[in-house]
């Protein structure tokens, strides 16, 4: 298995791939606003150290969210 460099983004981590749909399980606040619980988002990329997901909402905004803030949509 290849190492994930902390200073780059990835398109896969732990079996989760770019394009995976997620649902927010708790609110997430950033400067651009609040991504509310229940909102569906799509994985754009994965940041490492600590591992976080870059997610796209329905308005094409990108959010950097801790992985424990989302659950995959089957």
Phi, psi and omega in degrees: 000134180283147176286148175264119179285132184293340184262009178234166175259157181236166175249007178204144175198121177060033180085001177260129183243157175306140181098349178294137178269138180231161171240135177291132178255358173202158179295148177226124183252134173225178181301324183283354178140205182239131172264111191277153174305137178094345180288139177266136183223167180238137180290124179261318179195172182235130179255144183247156173063075353280157183291127178220154178258136170265115187244148178250131177267184183289351177256013179067021174274143179258131181240139176256109193238139173300145185295338180279002180265358184227162172226140180294148176262122181292000000 
